Structures are given as C-alpha cells and as structure tokens.
Amino acid sequence: MSCPGAAPVRQTTTNKKGGYFLKVERDEFNHVARALPSTSMDVNDQPMAGSCRLIAVLAGYQSSEINLNTFTIGKDLKLPELILTPDAKH
C-alpha cells in the first residue's frame, strides 16, 4: 500500500497463483476506510487508506494499481486484479 507522505507498507503476499487477500475496514459507502493488520501480531497504527493506492512489487516488473480513493467494494467483496508487466529495462 502506498500512501502520500508515507513509505509503502506491505499489507499482504500472494499465493503461487498470484491470489491475495487484503483485510480492510469499509465505510458506510463501501469505500476502503483503512487496511487492517494481516496478522494479530501486527499492532502498529495503519494510515487511513482513502488517499492510498494498492500496487504489487516484483523485481523486473511494473504493476497496475488500485486507487483506494475511488474504489468501491462490490457485493462480491473482491478487489480487481493487479497486473504485472515486464519492465522495459529487462
């Protein structure tokens, strides 16, 4: 998760097929209000996610992003796919 004025924070990892799960709290309008810790041991203060974006990181690739400021959680509770494309340098 990348938020303005803060260092990016790892919120989740993927499985072998690229699937991931992101725990979030949503507001009354079904927008992501904040990301929740991925483990019960992670108890630091997380920033409000409203102006943040979700990106994937893998060496040699560029990621699409999910702008959490405009994203509305659907009835299926699924986030869109993040797409990784090879970096032009490689």
N, C-alpha and C positions, 0 to 999 in steps of 0.2 A: 504494500500500500504506500503510495507516495502522496504526501500532503504538503501544501505550500508552507515553507518556513520550517520544515522538519525533515530529518533524514528518513529515507524509506525504511519501512518496517516489514519484516517477513511475517505474514499472517497465516500462511498455510504452505503445504508442499503438495505435489501431485503424486498420483499412483503411477504405475508403469504405463498406463494407457492415457495419461495426461489429465485424468479426472481430479478435481479438487473440491474441497468443501470449505466454505468461509462462514464462520459463525458471526452473525450480525444482529443488532437490535434495530428494529424498524419503527418509524414514527406512525402517526395516525393516517398519513397519506401514502404509506407503503414505500417510503424512501428509506435508504440505509441511514440510520442515525449515527451508529458507531459500530466499529468492529469489536467483537468480543475475543478474549484470550483463547488461543487454540488449546491450551491445557490448563488444568486447575492450578498448576504451579506458577503460571504467568499472571502476576497480580499487579503489574505496573499500570499507570494511567495511560489509556489509549486516547488519542485525539478524536474529536468528533469527525466523522467521515464525510460530512456534507460537501466539502470542497476538495475531497481527495479523489485519486484515481487508482484503479487496480491494474497492475501490469505484471507480466511474467518476466523472469530473468533466467536466461540460459546463455552461456558464453557462445559467441558466434551467431547469435540470432537477435532479431528485433521483434518486439511484442506489440500486438494491438493493445488497446486499453479500454477499460470500462470507467467512464466518468460517473462517479457515485453522486455527483451533484444533480445529474439529470436522470439517473437510472431509477425506475420504479420496479419494485419487486412484483413479479407476476404471480398469478394464482398457483403456478407450478413450483414456486419458490426457487427457481433456477436462475443462475447468472448466465449471461451469454458466454460463448466460448472465447477464450483468449487465443489468438492465432500467432504462432511464431513463424517468422520467415527468415531465411538465411541472410546474414548481414552481407552487404555488398563487398565488404573488405575481404571476405573469405571465399 
